[in-house]
Amino acid sequence: MTPIDIDALRRIAAGVVQAEPARLGHAGWWKPPLVTAAPVDARFECLAAIAAPDHLHPRDLLPTARSVVVFFIPFQNALPCANREGDRPTRDWGRAYVDTNTLIQRVSAAAARQLEAHGHRCGLTPATANFSEETLTARWSHKHLGYLTGLGRFGTHCMLITPAGCAGRLGSFVTEAELGEHPLIETREACLLKAGRRCGRCIEACPVAALDPAGFRRRRCWDRLLENRSVLEAFADLPADTQVCGKCAAVMPCSFANPVRRLRPAGGD
């Protein structure tokens, strides 16, 4: 049997994402995914400090885990472009959230089936639903795992900016397979403001002033997500946990690419 490696996992993820529109019977919302992996080592000891005090260690999911796999499914440009207008999310932004939750599960399950066929057990987590409404933190943060595996860097909007931008969704899992180190981000920062350049457009776009370089007002953001779900008639038939906004990812310099990478020829990041 041919050994499974990061390239095989990338092909599996790409195949699932490519097939999803036909399965759903519509044009789909997604571009090809990005996939990273990293060994389960000392870097993950900091999760309790940088994410949440009760954040799980990869070996809490699977005691024999040797690798963490994180993937990013970017949205097609038209979706965040349409979500730019007004101060409430579009129906399609909500529909894409729901469809992508399912897609994240399907990507993880497809990868796990192949890994397990090669004798490597896996530990999976939901795309969402591990989030505490009391602390407003997650016990398994795909964003922080993406940061630690080199998939992206945090922006001022507290989203992960990958080489394909921040407009999309993340998933992750752990496995016994030894997949090696496969970072994708190429710069120390991926946020223009954090790199010392003029920007702050995500701060201006937030309808409830939840964003600030000095800190993220989590409760304001969360209350807005709940309010959107309760006031938008277009969301009435969507699941109760369709709590979305997305204005800070709607046509920003970091929506579809790492804007800091373009600065490198002019002096680095």
C-alpha positions as CSV (number, residue, x, y, z in Angstrom):
1,M,0.0,0.0,0.0
2,T,1.3,3.4,-1.0
3,P,2.2,5.5,2.2
4,I,-0.1,8.4,2.9
5,D,1.5,11.8,3.2
6,I,0.6,15.5,3.1
7,D,0.2,15.5,-0.6
8,A,-2.3,12.7,-0.5
9,L,-4.3,14.5,2.2
10,R,-4.3,17.6,0.0
11,R,-5.6,15.6,-2.9
12,I,-8.3,14.1,-0.7
13,A,-9.4,17.5,0.7
14,A,-9.4,19.1,-2.8
15,G,-11.5,16.2,-4.2
16,V,-14.1,16.5,-1.4
17,V,-14.4,20.3,-1.9
18,Q,-14.6,20.0,-5.7
19,A,-17.4,17.4,-5.4
20,E,-19.5,19.2,-2.8
21,P,-21.5,21.6,-5.2
22,A,-22.8,18.6,-7.2
23,R,-23.8,16.8,-4.0
24,L,-25.7,19.8,-2.8
25,G,-27.2,20.7,-6.2
26,H,-25.9,24.2,-6.4
27,A,-22.9,26.1,-7.8
28,G,-21.0,26.0,-4.5
29,W,-19.2,28.6,-2.4
30,W,-15.6,27.4,-2.4
31,K,-12.1,27.6,-3.8
32,P,-9.6,24.7,-3.5
33,P,-8.5,24.2,0.1
34,L,-5.1,24.7,1.8
35,V,-3.8,21.9,4.1
36,T,-1.0,22.0,6.6
37,A,0.4,19.5,9.1
38,A,2.9,19.6,12.0
39,P,4.2,17.1,14.6
40,V,2.6,17.0,18.0
41,D,5.5,18.7,19.9
42,A,6.2,21.3,22.5
43,R,4.6,24.2,20.5
44,F,1.1,22.9,21.5
45,E,1.9,23.3,25.2
46,C,1.0,27.0,24.8
47,L,-2.6,26.5,23.8
48,A,-3.9,27.1,27.3
49,A,-2.1,30.5,27.4
50,I,-2.8,31.8,23.9
51,A,-6.3,30.3,23.2
52,A,-8.2,29.3,26.4
53,P,-7.3,28.0,29.8
54,D,-9.3,24.8,29.1
55,H,-8.1,24.3,25.5
56,L,-7.5,20.7,24.7
57,H,-4.0,19.4,23.8
58,P,-3.9,17.4,20.6
59,R,-3.2,14.2,22.8
60,D,-6.4,14.9,24.7
61,L,-8.2,14.1,21.5
62,L,-6.0,11.1,20.7
63,P,-3.4,10.0,23.2
64,T,-1.3,8.4,20.4
65,A,-1.5,11.5,18.1
66,R,1.7,12.3,16.3
67,S,0.5,15.0,13.9
68,V,-2.0,17.9,13.8
69,V,-3.7,18.6,10.4
70,V,-5.3,21.9,9.8
71,F,-7.1,23.0,6.6
72,F,-8.6,26.2,5.2
73,I,-11.5,26.2,2.7
74,P,-11.5,29.7,1.0
75,F,-14.8,31.2,-0.2
76,Q,-15.2,32.2,-3.8
77,N,-14.6,36.0,-4.1
78,A,-18.2,36.7,-5.0
79,L,-19.5,35.6,-1.6
80,P,-17.7,38.1,0.6
81,C,-18.0,40.8,-2.1
82,A,-21.8,40.5,-1.9
83,N,-21.6,40.5,1.9
84,R,-19.8,43.8,1.9
85,E,-23.0,45.9,1.5
86,G,-25.0,47.0,4.5
87,D,-24.4,46.3,8.1
88,R,-26.1,42.8,8.2
89,P,-24.9,39.6,6.5
90,T,-26.5,38.3,3.3
91,R,-28.6,35.2,3.2
92,D,-25.9,33.6,1.1
93,W,-23.3,34.3,3.8
94,G,-25.5,32.4,6.2
95,R,-26.2,29.5,3.8
96,A,-22.5,29.2,3.1
97,Y,-21.8,29.0,6.8
98,V,-24.3,26.1,7.1
99,D,-23.0,24.3,4.0
100,T,-19.4,24.7,5.0
101,N,-20.0,23.2,8.5
102,T,-21.0,20.0,6.7
103,L,-18.2,20.3,4.2
104,I,-15.6,20.6,7.0
105,Q,-16.9,17.4,8.5
106,R,-16.8,15.6,5.2
107,V,-13.2,16.7,4.5
108,S,-12.1,15.5,8.0
109,A,-14.0,12.2,7.6
110,A,-12.6,11.5,4.1
111,A,-9.0,12.1,5.3
112,A,-9.5,10.0,8.4
113,R,-10.9,7.1,6.4
114,Q,-7.7,7.0,4.3
115,L,-5.4,7.4,7.2
116,E,-7.2,4.7,9.1
117,A,-7.0,2.4,6.1
118,H,-3.2,2.8,6.4
119,G,-3.4,1.9,10.1
120,H,-3.3,5.4,11.6
121,R,-6.1,6.3,14.0
122,C,-7.5,9.8,14.0
123,G,-9.2,12.2,16.4
124,L,-11.9,14.4,14.9
125,T,-13.7,17.5,16.2
126,P,-16.8,19.4,15.0
127,A,-16.5,22.3,12.6
128,T,-18.2,24.4,15.4
129,A,-20.2,23.6,18.6
130,N,-17.1,23.4,20.9
131,F,-17.5,27.1,21.6
132,S,-18.5,28.3,25.1
133,E,-21.1,31.1,25.1
134,E,-20.0,32.0,28.7
135,T,-16.3,32.5,28.1
136,L,-16.6,33.1,24.3
137,T,-13.7,30.8,23.7
138,A,-13.3,27.4,22.1
139,R,-11.8,24.3,23.8
140,W,-10.5,23.3,20.3
141,S,-9.6,26.4,18.3
142,H,-9.0,25.7,14.6
143,K,-7.6,29.2,14.3
144,H,-5.0,28.8,17.0
145,L,-4.0,25.3,15.7
146,G,-3.7,26.9,12.2
147,Y,-1.4,29.5,13.6
148,L,0.8,26.9,15.4
149,T,1.0,24.7,12.3
150,G,2.0,27.6,10.0
151,L,-1.2,27.9,8.0
152,G,-1.6,31.6,8.8
153,R,-1.1,34.6,11.1
154,F,-3.7,36.5,13.1
155,G,-5.1,39.7,11.8
156,T,-6.4,42.7,13.7
157,H,-9.8,41.2,13.2
158,C,-8.6,38.1,15.2
159,M,-9.2,35.9,12.1
160,L,-6.5,33.8,10.6
161,I,-5.0,35.2,7.4
162,T,-3.6,32.4,5.2
163,P,-1.9,32.6,1.8
164,A,-5.5,32.4,0.4
165,G,-6.7,35.2,2.8
166,C,-9.2,35.1,5.6
167,A,-12.5,34.8,3.9
168,G,-13.3,31.1,4.4
169,R,-13.5,28.4,7.1
170,L,-11.1,26.2,9.0
171,G,-11.1,22.6,10.1
172,S,-8.6,20.4,11.9
173,F,-8.0,16.9,13.3
174,V,-5.2,14.8,14.8
175,T,-3.7,11.5,13.6
176,E,-1.2,8.9,14.6
177,A,0.5,9.3,11.2
178,E,3.9,11.0,11.1
179,L,3.2,13.6,8.4
180,G,6.1,16.0,9.1
181,E,6.2,19.8,9.0
182,H,4.4,21.6,6.2
183,P,3.9,25.3,6.9
184,L,2.4,27.5,4.2
185,I,2.6,31.1,5.5
186,E,5.7,32.9,4.3
187,T,5.8,36.1,6.4
188,R,6.1,37.0,10.1
189,E,2.8,38.9,9.9
190,A,0.0,38.7,7.4
191,C,-2.0,41.8,8.6
192,L,-0.9,45.1,7.1
193,L,-1.6,47.0,10.4
194,K,0.4,44.5,12.4
195,A,3.2,44.8,9.8
196,G,3.4,48.5,10.5
197,R,1.5,49.6,7.4
198,R,-1.6,51.7,7.1
199,C,-4.9,49.8,7.0
200,G,-7.4,49.2,9.8
201,R,-10.2,48.6,7.2
202,C,-11.6,45.7,9.3
203,I,-11.9,48.1,12.3
204,E,-13.9,50.5,10.2
205,A,-16.1,47.8,8.7
206,C,-17.2,46.3,12.1
207,P,-20.8,47.5,12.7
208,V,-20.5,47.4,16.5
209,A,-17.0,48.7,17.0
210,A,-15.8,45.3,18.4
211,L,-12.3,45.6,16.8
212,D,-9.4,47.6,18.1
213,P,-5.6,47.1,17.8
214,A,-5.5,47.1,21.6
215,G,-8.0,44.3,22.0
216,F,-11.0,42.4,20.7
217,R,-14.4,43.2,22.3
218,R,-15.7,39.6,22.2
219,R,-19.0,40.2,23.8
220,R,-20.0,43.0,21.3
221,C,-19.2,40.7,18.4
222,W,-21.0,37.7,19.9
223,D,-24.1,39.8,20.8
224,R,-24.2,41.0,17.2
225,L,-24.1,37.5,15.8
226,L,-27.0,36.5,18.0
227,E,-28.9,39.6,17.0
228,N,-28.4,38.9,13.3
229,R,-29.9,35.5,13.7
230,S,-32.9,36.9,15.5
231,V,-33.7,39.9,13.3
232,L,-33.0,38.6,9.8
233,E,-36.1,37.1,8.1
234,A,-33.8,35.7,5.5
235,F,-32.3,33.5,8.2
236,A,-35.6,32.2,9.5
237,D,-35.3,28.7,7.8
238,L,-31.5,28.3,8.6
239,P,-30.3,26.4,11.7
240,A,-30.5,28.1,15.0
241,D,-26.7,28.2,15.3
242,T,-26.3,30.2,12.1
243,Q,-24.6,33.1,14.0
244,V,-22.7,35.0,11.4
245,C,-21.6,38.5,10.3
246,G,-18.4,38.5,8.2
247,K,-18.2,42.2,7.6
248,C,-14.5,42.3,8.8
249,A,-13.7,39.7,6.1
250,A,-15.7,41.3,3.3
251,V,-13.3,42.7,0.6
252,M,-10.4,43.6,2.9
253,P,-6.8,43.6,1.7
254,C,-6.5,40.3,3.5
255,S,-9.8,38.7,2.3
256,F,-8.3,36.7,-0.6
257,A,-4.5,36.7,-0.1
258,N,-1.7,37.6,2.4
259,P,-1.2,41.3,1.6
260,V,2.1,41.4,3.5
261,R,3.7,39.0,1.1
262,R,3.3,41.6,-1.7
263,L,5.3,44.0,0.4
264,R,8.4,41.8,0.5
265,P,10.2,43.1,-2.6
266,A,9.8,46.6,-1.2
267,G,11.5,45.8,2.1
268,G,10.1,42.7,3.7
269,D,7.4,42.2,6.2
